[in-house]
Structure formats: C-alpha cells, structure tokens
Amino acid sequence: MRASRDKILIIGIVASGKTTLARQLSVKHGIPWHELDNIVHRRMEEGSRKRTREEQMELIRQIDREGPWIMEGVDRSSYAALYEMADIVIFLDPPLWKRKLRIVRRFAKQKLGLEPAHYKPDRTILKAMFRWTADFERNRPQFETKLAGYSHKVVTLRTRREIDRYQNGGV
C-alpha cells in the first residue's frame, strides 16, 4: 500500500468494522480519517443538522485538497464521487450473523455508557440498524454492480484474517 499518497474509502454496512479499520490504518500510516456520518451530519451542541448534497461535496473536496485521507461510512448517493476520488476502495463484508451480533453488542455498550454514540441509543435506533442491514442485503446486487465498475481498485475483506493480511501488506 502506498500509504503516504493514498486516498482510501472504506465502505460497508452497519457493524461491518469500518471505524475500527479506519482508525487502525490511520494510526499505522499517519493518514487522517473521517467518518462520513460527520460529513453528512453537522454536529452541534443543540443536535445535528443534515448537510445538503452540495455542502457534503464541498467538505469532501476541502478534505481532498489537504492530501491523503481515509473516509469510512455506508454507501450513500450523496458522496458517490468518492469512488472516483479514492485510490483504494475497501469493502468490509463480514457475515450477516456477525454484523447482527455486533449491532446488539454495540447497542448494549452504548446503553451502558461504555461506548460513545452520535445518536440516542434507544429501541428506535436499534430497529433502524437491523432495518438498514436488511435493506442492504436486499439491495446487495445493485451495490455489487456499482463496485464492479471500480474493480481495479476494490478490495473486499470478509474475515479478521483477511483484514490482518491486508494491513500487513498482502491480500
């Protein structure tokens, strides 16, 4: 990996390990990482406001001008340009059962105050996470078709072993 020049997009559904991998790569290679949720939503003390598509892209272009970056999040049409901008697109795709388990574990940790959240961890968000997961699985063929257009730079990682091997220089 040419880490000093790379622009890395990490994409996946809820609880796929995007933030964990982004944080690890950021530390290992000294590349700043950005959660795409924080580009979509402007966080303020009184709550958050969803940015317009134009505002999101302006923020992304600003980050892009600053040099290498790692961006991680779920697939959204509002920042589809990132697929073109990225040197590497990492699709994290752990098994469905593992993602469901992670959703429940994350929810429990957030309810207990052991893990921070940008949202109120209540039953509504828990249901939404499972709904988003089901929606992703239902729309998976369209998403995989989109990824196929970038096959020259897409790396799909499904297991911890694949992630570790990737971080250590091989896939």
C-alpha positions in Angstrom: 0.0 0.0 0.0 1.4 3.4 -1.0 0.2 4.9 2.3 1.8 8.3 2.0 -0.2 9.2 -1.1 -3.3 7.1 -0.7 -6.9 8.2 -0.5 -8.8 5.3 1.0 -12.6 4.8 1.0 -13.8 2.1 3.5 -17.4 1.2 2.8 -19.7 -1.3 4.4 -23.0 -1.6 6.2 -23.6 -1.0 9.9 -21.3 -3.0 12.2 -19.0 -4.2 9.5 -15.9 -2.8 11.2 -15.4 0.3 9.1 -14.4 2.6 12.0 -12.1 0.1 13.6 -10.2 -0.5 10.3 -10.1 3.3 9.5 -8.7 4.0 13.0 -6.0 1.3 12.6 -4.9 2.4 9.2 -4.9 6.0 10.2 -2.5 5.3 13.1 -0.4 2.9 11.1 0.1 5.2 8.1 -0.4 8.6 9.6 -3.3 9.4 7.4 -6.2 11.4 8.8 -9.6 9.6 8.8 -13.1 10.9 8.6 -16.4 9.4 9.4 -18.7 10.1 6.5 -21.6 10.4 9.0 -19.9 13.5 10.3 -19.8 14.9 6.7 -23.5 14.1 6.2 -24.5 15.5 9.6 -23.2 18.7 11.0 -22.8 18.0 14.7 -23.7 20.9 17.0 -24.3 21.2 20.8 -28.0 21.5 20.2 -28.1 18.5 18.0 -27.2 17.7 14.4 -28.3 19.0 11.0 -28.1 17.1 7.8 -26.0 18.9 5.2 -27.2 19.3 1.7 -25.6 17.2 -1.0 -23.7 20.3 -2.2 -22.4 21.0 1.4 -21.3 17.4 1.7 -19.3 17.5 -1.5 -17.7 20.9 -0.7 -16.5 19.4 2.6 -15.2 16.3 0.8 -13.4 18.5 -1.8 -11.8 20.5 1.0 -10.5 17.4 2.7 -9.3 16.0 -0.7 -7.3 19.2 -1.3 -5.5 18.7 2.0 -3.8 15.4 0.9 -4.2 11.8 1.8 -7.3 10.7 3.6 -9.3 7.7 4.9 -13.0 8.1 4.7 -15.4 5.5 6.1 -19.1 5.0 6.0 -22.1 3.3 4.5 -22.8 3.7 0.8 -24.8 6.9 0.0 -25.6 8.5 -3.3 -24.7 12.0 -1.9 -21.0 11.2 -1.9 -20.8 8.7 -4.8 -17.9 10.8 -6.2 -15.6 9.3 -3.5 -15.4 6.1 -5.5 -13.7 8.0 -8.3 -11.6 10.1 -5.9 -10.3 7.1 -3.9 -7.1 5.3 -4.8 -8.4 2.2 -2.9 -11.9 1.2 -2.0 -12.1 -1.3 0.8 -15.5 -3.1 1.1 -15.9 -4.7 4.5 -18.3 -7.6 4.2 -18.4 -9.8 7.3 -21.1 -12.5 7.5 -24.6 -11.3 8.3 -24.7 -13.2 11.6 -21.6 -11.4 12.8 -22.9 -8.0 11.9 -26.2 -8.7 13.8 -24.2 -9.8 16.8 -22.1 -6.6 16.6 -25.2 -4.4 16.4 -26.6 -5.9 19.6 -23.2 -5.7 21.4 -22.7 -2.1 20.3 -26.2 -1.2 21.4 -25.6 -2.7 24.9 -22.3 -0.9 25.3 -23.8 2.4 24.3 -26.8 1.9 26.7 -24.3 1.2 29.5 -22.2 4.3 28.6 -19.2 2.1 27.7 -19.1 3.3 24.1 -19.9 6.8 22.7 -22.7 7.4 20.2 -23.7 10.3 17.9 -27.3 9.4 18.5 -29.6 8.3 21.4 -29.2 4.6 21.8 -32.8 3.6 22.1 -35.1 0.9 20.6 -35.8 3.1 17.6 -32.2 3.2 16.5 -31.7 -0.5 17.3 -34.6 -1.3 15.0 -33.3 1.1 12.4 -29.9 -0.7 12.4 -31.5 -4.0 11.7 -33.7 -2.4 9.0 -30.7 -0.8 7.3 -28.9 -4.2 7.4 -31.9 -5.9 5.8 -32.2 -3.2 3.2 -28.5 -3.6 2.3 -28.9 -7.3 1.9 -32.0 -6.8 -0.3 -30.1 -4.3 -2.4 -26.8 -6.1 -2.4 -26.9 -7.0 -6.2 -27.2 -3.3 -7.1 -24.4 -2.3 -4.7 -22.1 -5.1 -6.1 -22.8 -3.9 -9.6 -21.7 -0.4 -8.6 -18.5 -1.8 -7.0 -17.8 -3.8 -10.2 -17.3 -0.5 -12.0 -14.3 0.1 -9.8 -13.0 -3.5 -9.7 -9.4 -2.3 -10.4 -9.3 -0.6 -7.0 -11.8 -2.5 -4.8 -10.6 -4.9 -2.1 -13.3 -6.9 -0.4 -12.4 -8.1 3.1 -14.7 -10.6 4.9 -12.8 -12.0 7.8 -10.4 -10.8 10.5 -7.7 -12.9 8.9 -8.2 -11.1 5.5 -8.1 -7.7 7.3 -4.9 -8.6 9.2 -3.3 -9.9 6.0 -4.3 -6.7 4.1 -2.8 -4.4 6.9 0.4 -6.4 6.7 0.9 -5.8 3.0 -0.9 -8.6 1.3 -4.4 -9.6 0.2 
